[in-house]
Amino acid sequence: KGRFDGYKAHIMEVSESEVITGVSVTAGDVADAEALPEMLKQQEQAGIKVVQVTGDTAYGSGDTRADMVLQEIRLVAPVCPEPKTEFFPKSAFEIDLEAGICRCPAGHVVNIHESERPGNRRAAKFGRVCETCELRQKCTKSALGRRITINAHERLLQQARAEQAPEADGHGVADQGGHGDVGVVEGPRVEQVVEVGVGAVQRPGLELGVPDEVATGEEC
């Protein structure tokens, strides 16, 4: 990925006919999903009722999922993959939201507590449990022990991970491939598939101005 001064063009279209149904232009450093509300509003103004939005990981955050739930729109988008690290990933920990506990790969269980960090997040802190754990070297180097942050929309993310798992239905959400298929919409007597694309508009050295060129690829 190269850095550039410019804009991103977000385009929503009907996949089969390639009829564009929504357009938004944002600064290049704006997250792709931030343009989604505006394009959904354009669908509403056009008399199109959106029943499903399908996208790539840029649309798979907990915040976007929660927003789609409020709008009664089904979101099909992979959860962002976990970063590659030498330690156990978060997915190796069993998070039981109903019981309010978290179990580590070694079998130790701690309670989930409110986090002191901003954003109303909770956390499971293993602390001294890690001091004598035989799997410590594979889990953390922190003197405070391993800490697992619980997303404000953790339940929605758990559901999404279950749906995108290959064993869920033989192929999973993650295998749908490609960037930005964004949505099944319901119009009069018909359902249509709508896609969204994000292109980079570059003008080196300029902060404002009319774009010179729109790239046809995706901006991750």
Sine and cosine of phi, psi and omega as CSV:
sin_phi,cos_phi,sin_psi,cos_psi,sin_omega,cos_omega
0.00,0.00,0.79,-0.62,0.06,-1.00
-0.98,-0.21,0.47,-0.88,0.03,-1.00
-1.00,0.09,0.54,-0.84,0.01,-1.00
-0.41,-0.91,0.39,-0.92,0.13,-0.99
-0.99,-0.11,0.85,-0.52,-0.02,-1.00
0.24,-0.97,-0.52,-0.85,-0.17,-0.99
-0.68,-0.73,0.25,-0.97,0.12,-0.99
-0.86,-0.51,0.71,-0.70,0.05,-1.00
-0.98,-0.18,0.84,-0.54,0.03,-1.00
-0.97,-0.23,0.83,-0.55,-0.08,-1.00
-0.80,-0.60,0.78,-0.62,0.05,-1.00
-0.94,-0.33,0.76,-0.65,-0.04,-1.00
-0.60,-0.80,0.35,-0.94,0.11,-0.99
-0.98,0.22,0.85,-0.53,-0.17,-0.99
-0.89,0.46,-0.65,0.76,-0.08,-1.00
-0.96,0.28,-0.70,0.72,-0.04,-1.00
-1.00,-0.09,-0.23,0.97,-0.04,-1.00
0.88,0.48,0.45,0.89,0.09,-1.00
-0.98,0.20,0.83,-0.56,-0.02,-1.00
-0.96,0.26,0.79,-0.61,-0.01,-1.00
-0.90,-0.43,-0.14,0.99,0.01,-1.00
-0.36,-0.93,0.63,-0.77,0.00,-1.00
-0.64,-0.77,0.67,-0.74,0.08,-1.00
-0.54,-0.84,0.61,-0.79,0.04,-1.00
-0.86,-0.51,0.79,-0.62,-0.01,-1.00
-0.77,-0.64,0.23,-0.97,0.12,-0.99
-0.89,0.46,0.43,-0.90,-0.08,-1.00
-0.89,0.45,-0.38,0.93,-0.04,-1.00
-1.00,-0.09,0.15,0.99,0.03,-1.00
-1.00,0.08,0.72,-0.69,0.01,-1.00
-0.88,0.48,0.62,-0.79,-0.06,-1.00
-0.81,0.59,-0.69,0.73,-0.09,-1.00
-0.92,0.40,-0.32,0.95,-0.02,-1.00
-0.93,0.37,-0.33,0.95,0.03,-1.00
-1.00,0.06,-0.20,0.98,-0.07,-1.00
-0.89,0.46,-0.71,0.70,0.01,-1.00
-0.84,0.54,-0.65,0.76,0.00,-1.00
-0.90,0.43,-0.67,0.75,-0.02,-1.00
-0.95,0.32,-0.55,0.84,0.08,-1.00
-0.92,0.40,-0.58,0.81,0.05,-1.00
-0.91,0.42,-0.59,0.81,0.05,-1.00
-0.90,0.44,-0.59,0.81,0.04,-1.00
-0.91,0.42,-0.67,0.75,0.01,-1.00
-0.89,0.46,-0.69,0.73,0.00,-1.00
-0.91,0.41,-0.45,0.89,0.01,-1.00
-1.00,0.03,0.02,1.00,0.02,-1.00
0.99,0.16,0.34,0.94,0.01,-1.00
-0.98,-0.19,0.81,-0.58,0.03,-1.00
-1.00,-0.09,0.90,-0.44,-0.01,-1.00
-0.99,0.11,0.80,-0.60,0.02,-1.00
-0.92,-0.38,-0.31,0.95,0.02,-1.00
-0.46,-0.89,0.65,-0.76,0.10,-1.00
-0.86,-0.50,0.81,-0.59,0.01,-1.00
-0.88,-0.48,0.78,-0.62,-0.04,-1.00
-0.49,-0.87,-0.08,-1.00,0.03,-1.00
-1.00,-0.01,-0.23,-0.97,-0.08,-1.00
-0.90,0.44,-0.35,0.94,0.02,-1.00
-0.89,0.46,-0.38,0.93,-0.02,-1.00
-0.96,-0.29,0.18,0.98,-0.13,-0.99
-0.98,-0.18,0.25,0.97,-0.03,-1.00
-0.95,0.30,0.29,-0.96,0.04,-1.00
-0.90,0.44,-0.62,0.78,0.00,-1.00
-0.89,0.46,-0.70,0.72,0.01,-1.00
-0.91,0.41,-0.64,0.77,0.02,-1.00
-0.89,0.46,-0.69,0.73,0.00,-1.00
-0.90,0.44,-0.63,0.78,0.01,-1.00
-0.90,0.43,-0.65,0.76,0.01,-1.00
-0.93,0.38,-0.57,0.82,0.06,-1.00
-0.89,0.47,-0.69,0.72,0.00,-1.00
-0.89,0.46,-0.54,0.84,-0.01,-1.00
-1.00,0.01,0.02,1.00,-0.01,-1.00
0.86,0.51,0.68,0.73,0.05,-1.00
-0.90,-0.44,0.76,-0.65,0.02,-1.00
-0.98,0.20,0.79,-0.62,0.02,-1.00
-0.96,-0.29,0.82,-0.57,0.08,-1.00
-0.89,-0.46,0.98,-0.17,-0.02,-1.00
-0.44,-0.90,0.70,-0.71,-0.02,-1.00
-0.91,0.43,0.59,-0.81,0.14,-0.99
-0.95,0.32,0.60,-0.80,0.00,-1.00
-0.82,0.57,0.69,-0.72,0.00,-1.00
-0.91,0.42,0.49,-0.87,0.01,-1.00
-0.95,0.31,0.59,-0.81,0.02,-1.00
-0.89,0.45,0.57,-0.82,0.02,-1.00
-0.97,0.24,0.78,-0.63,-0.05,-1.00
-0.50,-0.86,0.29,-0.96,0.02,-1.00
-0.98,0.22,-0.18,0.98,-0.06,-1.00
-0.98,-0.22,0.23,-0.97,0.05,-1.00
-0.86,0.51,0.73,-0.68,0.06,-1.00
-0.97,0.24,0.19,-0.98,0.00,-1.00
-0.86,0.51,-0.55,0.83,-0.04,-1.00
-0.91,0.41,-0.27,0.96,0.03,-1.00
-0.98,0.20,-0.16,0.99,0.01,-1.00
-0.99,-0.17,0.68,-0.74,0.02,-1.00
-1.00,0.01,0.93,-0.36,-0.03,-1.00
-0.98,-0.21,0.91,-0.41,0.00,-1.00
-0.96,-0.27,0.99,-0.14,-0.06,-1.00
-0.94,0.34,-0.52,0.86,0.00,-1.00
-0.92,0.39,-0.71,0.71,-0.02,-1.00
-1.00,0.09,-0.27,0.96,-0.01,-1.00
0.95,0.31,0.58,0.81,-0.02,-1.00
-0.75,-0.67,0.28,-0.96,0.05,-1.00
-0.69,-0.72,0.74,-0.67,-0.02,-1.00
-0.92,-0.39,0.78,-0.63,-0.02,-1.00
-1.00,0.06,0.18,-0.98,0.00,-1.00
-0.85,0.53,-0.40,0.91,0.02,-1.00
-1.00,0.08,-0.08,1.00,0.03,-1.00
0.99,-0.10,0.00,1.00,0.03,-1.00
-0.97,0.25,0.62,-0.78,-0.06,-1.00
-0.86,-0.52,0.74,-0.67,0.07,-1.00
-0.75,-0.67,0.32,-0.95,0.04,-1.00
-0.99,0.16,0.45,-0.90,0.09,-1.00
-1.00,-0.01,0.81,-0.59,-0.05,-1.00
-0.88,-0.48,0.33,-0.94,0.11,-0.99
-0.89,0.45,0.67,-0.74,-0.03,-1.00
-1.00,0.06,0.55,-0.84,0.07,-1.00
-0.99,0.16,-0.15,0.99,0.00,-1.00
-0.98,0.20,0.44,-0.90,-0.01,-1.00
-0.93,0.38,0.35,-0.94,0.05,-1.00
0.98,-0.22,0.14,0.99,0.07,-1.00
0.84,0.54,0.63,0.78,0.01,-1.00
-0.99,-0.11,0.49,-0.87,0.08,-1.00
-0.96,-0.27,0.22,-0.98,-0.03,-1.00
-0.49,-0.87,0.45,-0.89,0.12,-0.99
-0.93,-0.37,0.90,-0.44,-0.05,-1.00
-0.94,-0.33,0.84,-0.55,-0.04,-1.00
-1.00,-0.01,-0.35,0.94,0.15,-0.99
0.72,0.69,-0.83,-0.56,-0.09,-1.00
-0.91,0.41,-0.31,0.95,0.03,-1.00
-0.85,0.53,-0.54,0.84,-0.06,-1.00
-0.96,0.29,-0.35,0.94,-0.11,-0.99
-0.86,0.51,-0.64,0.77,-0.04,-1.00
-0.94,-0.35,0.15,0.99,-0.04,-1.00
-0.95,0.30,0.71,-0.70,-0.02,-1.00
-0.94,0.33,-0.28,0.96,-0.01,-1.00
-0.98,-0.22,0.20,0.98,-0.08,-1.00
-0.81,0.58,-0.70,0.72,-0.06,-1.00
-0.89,0.45,-0.36,0.93,0.02,-1.00
-0.99,-0.10,-0.02,1.00,-0.15,-0.99
-0.88,-0.48,-0.69,0.72,-0.07,-1.00
-0.29,-0.96,0.42,-0.91,0.12,-0.99
-0.94,-0.35,-0.08,1.00,-0.06,-1.00
-0.93,0.36,0.68,-0.73,0.05,-1.00
-0.93,0.36,-0.32,0.95,0.00,-1.00
-1.00,0.00,-0.01,1.00,-0.01,-1.00
1.00,0.08,0.04,-1.00,-0.05,-1.00
-0.97,0.24,0.61,-0.79,0.03,-1.00
-0.77,-0.64,0.77,-0.64,0.03,-1.00
-0.92,-0.40,0.88,-0.47,0.01,-1.00
-0.99,0.11,0.72,-0.69,0.00,-1.00
-0.98,-0.18,0.90,-0.43,-0.01,-1.00
-0.88,0.47,0.54,-0.84,0.03,-1.00
-0.86,0.52,-0.42,0.91,0.00,-1.00
-0.88,-0.47,0.61,0.79,-0.07,-1.00
-0.83,0.56,-0.63,0.77,-0.03,-1.00
-0.88,0.47,-0.67,0.75,0.02,-1.00
-0.91,0.41,-0.62,0.79,0.02,-1.00
-0.93,0.37,-0.61,0.79,0.05,-1.00
-0.89,0.46,-0.69,0.73,0.01,-1.00
-0.89,0.46,-0.65,0.76,-0.01,-1.00
-0.91,0.40,-0.66,0.76,0.02,-1.00
-0.90,0.45,-0.61,0.79,0.02,-1.00
-0.91,0.41,-0.63,0.78,-0.02,-1.00
-0.95,0.32,-0.56,0.83,-0.07,-1.00
-1.00,0.05,-0.13,0.99,0.03,-1.00
-0.90,0.44,0.73,-0.68,-0.03,-1.00
-0.80,0.60,-0.58,0.82,-0.04,-1.00
-0.96,0.28,-0.16,0.99,-0.06,-1.00
-0.90,0.43,-0.70,0.71,-0.02,-1.00
-0.57,-0.82,0.25,0.97,0.06,-1.00
0.99,-0.17,-0.32,0.95,0.01,-1.00
-0.63,-0.78,-0.57,0.82,0.10,-1.00
0.97,0.26,0.35,-0.94,-0.01,-1.00
-0.88,0.47,-0.64,0.77,-0.10,-0.99
-0.90,0.45,-0.40,0.92,-0.04,-1.00
-1.00,-0.03,0.12,0.99,0.05,-1.00
-0.94,0.34,-0.42,0.91,0.15,-0.99
0.97,0.26,0.28,-0.96,0.09,-1.00
0.97,0.24,0.22,-0.98,0.08,-1.00
-0.99,-0.14,0.56,-0.83,0.33,-0.95
0.80,0.60,0.71,0.70,0.33,-0.95
-0.96,0.27,0.92,-0.38,-0.07,-1.00
-0.90,-0.43,0.90,0.43,0.53,-0.85
0.74,-0.67,0.61,-0.79,0.20,-0.98
-0.99,-0.15,0.81,-0.58,-0.01,-1.00
-0.85,-0.52,0.44,-0.90,-0.03,-1.00
-0.93,-0.37,0.91,-0.41,0.07,-1.00
-0.97,-0.26,-0.17,-0.99,0.02,-1.00
-0.87,0.50,0.92,-0.38,0.09,-1.00
0.90,0.44,0.25,0.97,-0.06,-1.00
-0.44,-0.90,0.51,-0.86,0.14,-0.99
-0.95,-0.32,0.66,-0.75,-0.01,-1.00
-0.79,-0.61,0.51,-0.86,0.08,-1.00
-1.00,-0.08,0.79,-0.61,-0.01,-1.00
-0.91,-0.41,0.68,-0.73,0.01,-1.00
-0.91,-0.42,0.46,-0.89,0.08,-1.00
-0.84,-0.54,0.65,-0.76,0.04,-1.00
-0.79,-0.61,0.47,-0.88,0.02,-1.00
-0.80,-0.60,0.86,-0.52,0.00,-1.00
-0.92,-0.40,0.49,-0.87,0.03,-1.00
-1.00,-0.02,0.76,-0.65,0.04,-1.00
-0.93,-0.38,0.92,-0.39,-0.17,-0.98
-0.94,-0.33,0.71,-0.70,0.16,-0.99
-0.61,-0.79,1.00,0.07,-0.07,-1.00
-0.80,0.60,0.74,-0.67,0.09,-1.00
1.00,0.09,-0.06,1.00,-0.02,-1.00
-0.90,-0.43,0.63,-0.78,0.05,-1.00
-0.99,-0.13,-0.47,0.88,0.00,-1.00
-0.75,-0.67,0.32,-0.95,0.07,-1.00
0.67,-0.74,0.16,-0.99,0.01,-1.00
-0.99,0.12,0.76,-0.65,-0.04,-1.00
-0.85,0.53,0.61,-0.79,0.05,-1.00
-1.00,0.01,-0.58,0.81,-0.11,-0.99
-0.52,-0.86,0.67,-0.74,0.02,-1.00
-0.93,-0.37,0.86,-0.51,0.04,-1.00
-0.98,0.22,0.50,-0.86,-0.07,-1.00
-1.00,-0.04,-0.08,1.00,-0.04,-1.00
-1.00,0.10,-0.16,-0.99,-0.02,-1.00
-0.98,-0.19,0.55,-0.84,0.11,-0.99
-0.96,-0.28,0.93,-0.36,-0.10,-1.00
-0.98,0.18,0.00,0.00,0.00,0.00
